[in-house]
Amino acid sequence: MSNEPTLLIVESDNDLARDVNSNAIINTNRSAYERAKAKSNAAQRERDELRSATREINNIKCEMHEIKSLLTQLVNKEN
């Protein structure tokens, strides 16, 4: 018995095939797979960029709070 999958084309979609050994449906359209993978990677990069921008904004907010606190202390010392 061979480990090679035996595939039968699905009637309703020529890009899909059924592995008769495991009964799994397999997408045989490699370019569609590559496009989906690229789209997923682009979405992940966008999420990472958003996370990074959010972290940077939060750091700036903390620094602004610290500056405000120091200015308040300075003003209170002068009074």
C-alpha positions as CSV (number, residue, x, y, z in Angstrom):
1,M,0.0,0.0,0.0
2,S,1.4,3.4,-1.0
3,N,1.5,6.5,1.1
4,E,0.7,8.6,-1.9
5,P,-2.8,10.0,-1.6
6,T,-5.4,8.8,-4.1
7,L,-7.4,11.8,-5.1
8,L,-10.8,12.1,-6.8
9,I,-11.9,15.4,-8.2
10,V,-15.0,16.9,-6.6
11,E,-17.7,17.2,-9.1
12,S,-18.9,20.7,-8.1
13,D,-15.4,22.3,-8.0
14,N,-12.4,21.2,-10.1
15,D,-10.0,22.8,-7.6
16,L,-11.1,20.4,-4.9
17,A,-10.2,16.7,-4.6
18,R,-11.1,14.0,-2.1
19,D,-8.3,11.8,-0.6
20,V,-9.9,8.4,-0.7
21,N,-7.7,7.1,2.1
22,S,-8.5,9.8,4.7
23,N,-11.7,11.1,3.1
24,A,-10.3,14.7,3.4
25,I,-11.1,17.4,0.9
26,I,-7.9,19.0,-0.5
27,N,-7.7,22.3,-2.4
28,T,-5.4,21.5,-5.3
29,N,-5.3,25.1,-6.6
30,R,-1.8,26.2,-5.5
31,S,-2.1,29.8,-6.6
32,A,-5.3,30.3,-4.6
33,Y,-3.5,28.8,-1.6
34,E,-0.5,31.2,-2.1
35,R,-2.9,34.2,-2.4
36,A,-4.7,33.2,0.8
37,K,-1.3,32.8,2.6
38,A,-0.1,36.2,1.4
39,K,-3.3,37.8,2.5
40,S,-3.0,36.2,5.9
41,N,0.6,37.4,6.2
42,A,-0.4,40.9,5.2
43,A,-3.2,41.0,7.8
44,Q,-0.7,39.8,10.5
45,R,1.8,42.5,9.5
46,E,-1.0,45.1,9.8
47,R,-2.0,43.8,13.3
48,D,1.7,43.9,14.3
49,E,2.0,47.5,13.1
50,L,-1.1,48.6,14.9
51,R,0.1,46.9,18.1
52,S,3.5,48.7,17.7
53,A,1.8,52.1,17.1
54,T,-0.4,51.6,20.1
55,R,2.6,50.8,22.3
56,E,4.4,53.9,21.1
57,I,1.3,56.1,21.7
58,N,1.0,54.6,25.3
59,N,4.7,55.4,25.9
60,I,4.3,58.9,24.7
61,K,1.3,59.4,27.0
62,C,3.3,58.1,29.9
63,E,6.1,60.5,29.1
64,M,3.7,63.4,28.8
65,H,2.2,62.6,32.2
66,E,5.7,62.5,33.7
67,I,6.5,65.9,32.1
68,K,3.2,67.4,33.4
69,S,3.9,66.1,36.8
70,L,7.4,67.6,36.8
71,L,6.1,70.9,35.6
72,T,3.5,70.9,38.4
73,Q,6.2,70.3,40.9
74,L,8.2,73.1,39.5
75,V,5.3,75.5,39.6
76,N,4.5,74.5,43.2
77,K,8.1,75.1,44.3
78,E,8.1,78.6,42.9
79,N,4.9,79.5,44.8
